[in-house]
Amino acid sequence: MQLDRDYASDFHLFRVNWTPKGIQFYTDDELIGEVYPPAGGFWELGGFEGDNLWKNSINPIMTPFDRPVIKTHLQINFHIINNNPLSSFI
């Protein structure tokens, strides 16, 4: 993955593949991250204490991300920072 990518120079495609076993994140068709929760699901991955409240869900490994897309939404926020000291004059 290219960490010093200049996102301001062109348009980019961001994609999330959401499957029953995990979630993959892509930028311009390049895999930049993935999450495959352990047997205890996101409850275990999140380090929650006590009894797993999601153990009887449709897909306990992927809960709370186990609902149809129509019933669930994912909000992604992008923050663009301009490091140009002259930007306040433009």
C-alpha positions as CSV (number, residue, x, y, z in Angstrom):
1,M,0.0,0.0,0.0
2,Q,1.3,3.4,-1.0
3,L,1.1,5.6,2.2
4,D,2.3,8.9,0.6
5,R,-0.5,8.9,-2.1
6,D,-1.6,12.3,-3.3
7,Y,-5.4,12.1,-3.2
8,A,-5.8,15.7,-4.4
9,S,-4.3,15.1,-7.8
10,D,-7.1,12.8,-9.2
11,F,-10.4,11.1,-8.5
12,H,-10.3,7.9,-6.5
13,L,-12.5,4.9,-6.0
14,F,-13.1,3.7,-2.5
15,R,-14.8,0.3,-2.0
16,V,-15.9,-1.9,0.9
17,N,-16.6,-5.6,0.4
18,W,-18.8,-6.8,3.1
19,T,-19.2,-10.6,3.3
20,P,-20.5,-13.1,5.9
21,K,-17.0,-13.8,7.0
22,G,-15.2,-10.4,7.0
23,I,-14.9,-6.9,5.6
24,Q,-12.3,-5.7,3.0
25,F,-11.4,-2.1,2.3
26,Y,-10.0,-1.0,-1.1
27,T,-8.7,2.2,-2.6
28,D,-8.4,2.3,-6.4
29,D,-8.9,-1.5,-6.5
30,E,-5.9,-2.0,-4.1
31,L,-6.6,-3.9,-0.9
32,I,-5.7,-1.5,2.0
33,G,-7.2,-3.3,4.9
34,E,-9.3,-6.2,6.0
35,V,-11.1,-7.5,9.1
36,Y,-11.9,-11.2,9.7
37,P,-13.2,-11.5,13.3
38,P,-12.2,-14.4,15.5
39,A,-14.6,-17.1,16.6
40,G,-16.1,-14.8,19.2
41,G,-16.9,-12.2,16.5
42,F,-16.7,-8.5,16.9
43,W,-17.6,-9.0,20.6
44,E,-14.2,-10.7,21.1
45,L,-12.4,-8.4,18.7
46,G,-13.7,-5.4,20.6
47,G,-12.5,-6.7,23.9
48,F,-16.0,-6.4,25.5
49,E,-16.4,-8.0,28.9
50,G,-19.1,-10.4,30.1
51,D,-21.4,-12.7,28.2
52,N,-21.5,-12.1,24.4
53,L,-24.8,-10.3,23.8
54,W,-24.6,-11.2,20.1
55,K,-24.0,-15.0,20.4
56,N,-27.6,-15.8,19.3
57,S,-27.6,-13.4,16.3
58,I,-28.1,-14.4,12.6
59,N,-24.3,-14.5,12.2
60,P,-22.6,-14.0,15.6
61,I,-19.2,-13.7,14.1
62,M,-20.2,-10.6,12.0
63,T,-22.7,-9.0,14.4
64,P,-23.5,-6.1,14.5
65,F,-22.6,-6.1,10.7
66,D,-24.8,-9.1,9.9
67,R,-28.0,-7.3,8.7
68,P,-29.0,-6.7,5.1
69,V,-27.6,-3.6,3.6
70,I,-31.1,-2.1,3.3
71,K,-31.4,-2.1,7.1
72,T,-27.8,-1.1,7.9
73,H,-25.7,1.9,6.8
74,L,-22.1,2.6,7.1
75,Q,-20.9,6.2,7.4
76,I,-17.4,7.0,6.3
77,N,-16.0,10.5,7.0
78,F,-13.1,11.9,5.0
79,H,-11.0,14.7,6.3
80,I,-8.9,16.6,3.8
81,I,-6.1,18.7,5.2
82,N,-4.4,21.5,3.3
83,N,-0.8,22.0,4.5
84,N,-0.1,24.9,2.1
85,P,0.8,28.0,4.3
86,L,-0.5,30.3,1.5
87,S,-3.9,28.6,1.3
88,S,-5.5,31.4,3.5
89,F,-4.6,33.9,0.7
90,I,-6.3,31.9,-2.1
